[in-house]
Amino acid sequence: MMITEQMQGDIVLLSLNGRLDANTSANLESAFAKLVEQGKGKFVFDLQGLDYVSSAGLRSLLAAAKMIKVIQGKLALARMNEHVKDVFDMSGFSRIFSIYETEVDAVHAIS
């Protein structure tokens, strides 16, 4: 999985490309924790390039959400493909996360 980071004002845009699974979830957790340690508190995860998410990947996203809650930050997910959206719906994660059709909508929601 490849993680691309961009800043839009005080919001970190993280684009995830590839598979978020047991082999790659630690990379996301590490990158996210590093950004939080740097004082970042607003995040949009762009999931358009995410082909697959496993239960380990879901746990990584849940860990990010918990960390955001602790620091009183904001987190939104954007541009989920249909397969990934189905996984979120079936697992109940769609009720946990703020999910938006576009990156622009997600950025506006947490600004």
C-alpha positions in Angstrom: 0.0 0.0 0.0 1.2 3.5 -0.8 0.3 6.5 1.5 0.5 9.9 0.0 0.4 13.0 2.3 -0.7 16.5 1.3 -1.6 19.5 3.4 -4.6 21.7 2.7 -4.4 24.5 5.2 -4.4 22.7 8.6 -5.9 19.5 7.2 -3.8 16.5 6.3 -5.0 14.7 3.2 -3.9 11.1 3.3 -4.4 9.1 0.1 -4.4 5.4 0.5 -3.6 3.2 -2.6 -3.5 -0.5 -2.8 -4.5 -3.0 -0.1 -5.0 -2.1 3.6 -4.5 -5.5 5.3 -2.5 -7.3 7.9 0.7 -6.7 5.9 0.2 -2.9 5.5 -1.9 -1.7 8.4 1.1 -1.1 10.6 2.4 1.3 8.0 -0.7 3.4 8.2 -0.8 3.3 12.0 2.9 4.4 12.1 2.4 7.2 9.6 -0.7 8.4 11.3 0.8 8.4 14.8 3.8 10.4 13.5 1.5 13.1 12.1 -0.4 13.3 15.4 2.9 13.6 17.3 3.8 16.5 15.1 0.6 18.3 16.3 -1.7 17.5 13.4 -5.3 17.1 14.4 -7.5 17.2 11.2 -7.4 14.4 8.7 -9.1 13.4 5.5 -8.4 9.8 4.3 -8.9 9.7 0.5 -9.8 6.0 -0.1 -10.3 6.2 -3.9 -7.2 4.1 -4.6 -7.9 1.6 -1.9 -8.6 -1.7 -3.6 -9.2 -3.9 -0.5 -9.6 -3.5 3.2 -9.4 -6.4 5.7 -10.3 -6.6 9.3 -6.8 -5.6 10.2 -7.2 -2.6 8.0 -10.5 -1.7 9.7 -8.7 -2.0 13.1 -6.1 0.5 11.9 -8.8 3.0 10.9 -10.6 2.4 14.2 -7.3 3.0 16.1 -6.9 6.3 14.1 -10.4 7.3 15.1 -9.8 6.6 18.7 -6.5 8.6 18.6 -8.5 11.5 17.0 -11.0 11.4 19.8 -8.3 11.5 22.5 -6.7 14.6 20.9 -10.2 16.1 20.1 -9.3 16.3 16.5 -11.4 15.6 13.4 -11.3 12.7 10.9 -13.3 12.1 7.7 -13.2 9.5 5.0 -13.7 10.3 1.3 -14.1 8.7 -2.1 -14.7 5.1 -1.1 -15.1 2.7 -3.9 -18.2 0.4 -3.9 -16.3 -2.7 -2.6 -14.7 -0.9 0.3 -18.0 0.8 1.1 -19.7 -2.6 1.3 -17.1 -3.8 3.8 -17.7 -0.6 5.9 -21.5 -1.1 5.7 -21.4 -4.8 6.6 -19.0 -4.3 9.5 -20.9 -1.3 10.9 -18.0 1.0 10.4 -20.2 3.3 8.2 -21.9 4.4 11.4 -18.6 5.1 13.2 -16.9 7.3 10.5 -18.0 10.4 8.7 -17.9 9.3 5.0 -18.1 11.8 2.1 -18.5 11.3 -1.7 -15.8 13.9 -2.4 -12.6 15.1 -0.8 -13.9 18.6 -1.1 -17.0 17.7 1.0 -14.8 16.0 3.6 -12.5 19.0 3.9 -15.4 21.4 4.3 -17.0 19.1 6.9 -14.0 19.2 9.2 -12.8 22.8 8.5 
